[in-house]
Amino acid sequence: MDDDTPDIARALAEVGPRLKELRTRRGVTLAALSEATGISRSTLSRLETGQRRPSLELLLPLSKAHQVPLDELVGAPEVGDPRVRLKPVKGKNGTTAVPLTRSPGPLQTYKMVLPPSRTVPDPRTHEGYEWLYVLSGRLRLVLADHDLVLGPGEVAEFDTRLPHWFGSAGDGPVEILSLFGSQGERMHVRAQPRRR
């Protein structure tokens, strides 16, 4: 079987740039990725530049290290695939937002990856209410007169009519979940742990 058809050749050629973009977006060095996967830095570099053909033996540990499905690394076609595929939206300053809410409505949920930022906070206001949960990294939240740094597992909720800004507080990216009610909808907590 000839595996060099134009479609396959094109898919293989796109793997390298996809790997490099994923690694740089996460703020991971080739050395760190080499340590995490057991693949040499030179092999990783040749994969990213297209000088080395990707193989399953190389892509499986990369998929695990980047915590993305294998088909996302190779750009598998979506034809006939019944799974729901969420489309990331690139924002200004390198922010990536993946909408997790598929239905229209006032309450929307996003997973966001915010790259390291050297910008000066520029708080803004708008209608709504926001709830942020830090998945990984450190989040800097400027909210009115408060300047906070939140770590993994920490939550903040606020009325977006207050001047606010948020971004990465460290040298690496920060991943967050954002629940946003455009008309001021708040989260309803129905079960809370007992206080001791």
N, C-alpha and C positions, 0 to 999 in steps of 0.2 A: 504494500500500500504506500503510495506517495504522500508523505506528510508535509510536503512543501507547496501545497496549493496556495494561491494568493491569500485566501482568508486566514489560513493558519500562519503563513509567513507574517502577515500584517499583525495578527494577535500576538505572536511571539515578539515582534519588534516593539510593541507597545508595553511589554512587561517591564523593561528596564526603566524607562521614564516614570512609569507608575510606581515602581519600587522606590526610586529616588525621591519622588514627590511625597510619598507616604513617610519615608524616613525623615526627610527634612521638616515636614509639617509637624511631626512629633518631636522634633528637636533632638534626634538620636544621632550620635556619631557612628561612623563605620566601625570604629574600635569597639564601641559599646554593643553594636548589633552583632559583631563578630563574636564577642564574648557570650552573648545571649543565645546565639544559634549554633556556635561551633564551626561556622563557615569562615574561611580566612578573609581578611580585609581585601586582599587583591581579587579574590573571587567575587566578593560583593561588589567591588568597584567595577569589575568587568561585566557583571550582570546589569548594573545600572546604566552603563554606557553602551550596552548592546554588543560587547565584544565576546560575551559568553552566552551561549544558548541556555535558557532556563530549563531545568528538569524538575521532575516531581520531588526528587531527593533534596533539591535546594529550596523549592517553593514551600514545601510543608513546614520546615522550621521557621521560615520567614513569615508565613501565614500565622503561625502560633505566636511568634515574637511581636508582630504588629497587631495581633488580636483582630484579624479580619478574615473573612471566609476566603478560601483558596480561589473560588471563582471571581472574587473581586480583584485579586492580584493579576489574573490572566484576562480579565475582561470578557468573561463567558457571555455568550449571547443570551438575551432574555426571551427569545421566541420559544413558546411552549412551556416556559417556566412558570409554575403556578404560584411561586413565592412572591410576597410583597417586597419590592425593592425600594428602599427609601433613597431619594435623590438629595445628596448634600448640596447646599447653596453656599457659594463663596461670597463673603462680604468684604467690605473694605478692611484694610489692615490685616488681611490674611485670615480673618475669622471664618470658620466653617460651621454652618448650622444644618442639622438634619431634622426636618419636621417629623415628629412622631405622631401627630394627630392627622388622620386622613380625612376627617369630615369637617366641613365648614362649621363655624360656630364661634362664640365669643371667647371660649377658653382654648388656647393652643399650647402645645408642648413641643419643646425642641431639645435635642442634645447639641451642645455647642462646644467647639474646641477653639480656645482663644490662644493665639501664639504669644510668645514673650513680647512685651511691649515697652518701648522706651518713650512713649508719648505721654504728654502731660494730661492728666484727667481733665475732661471737658464735660462737666455734669450737664445733663439735659432734663427736661420735664415733658411729660405727655400723659394723656388719659390712660388709666389702667391700673392694674395691680400685678406685681410680679413675685414669684417664689423661686428661689435659686437653691440648688443642691449641688455641692462640690463632689464630683466623682473621683478626680485625681488632680494633683498639682495644688497650687495655692492661688486663691482668688482675692484680688484687691477690690473692695467695694467702697466707693465714696458715696455717702448718702447724707445729704444736707451737711451738717457739721461733723459727721462721723467719718472716720477713715479706718476701715476694718480690713483684716486679712483673715480669710477663712480657709480651712484645710479640708481634706477628704472627710465626708460624713457630716459636715456642718451645713446649716441651712440659714437662709435669710429671706425674709418676706417684707415687702414694702409697697407703699402707695407710690406709683410712678409720677404722681404730680409733685413729689419731692424731687429736688435736683439730685440726679444720680448718675454714676458711671461705674463700670466694672471692667476688669481686665486681669491678665496674669500678673501675679505678684512676685514671681520667681524668674529664673533663667530658662525655664522650660514652659511648655504649654499648660493650660489648665482646662480640664473637661468638666462641664457642668450640665445639669438638667435645668431647663427653664420652663416654668408654667406661667403663662401670661394671659391675664384676663383683660382684654382691650376695653371693656366697659366697667372695670373695677371689680370683677368677680373675684372672690377670695376662695382659698382652699377651705374645705369643710372637714375638720378632724372629728371623726365620730367615735374613735376609740383612742384613749390615751393611757399610758402606763400609770399605775398607782404611784403616788408620791409617798416616799418613806418618811 
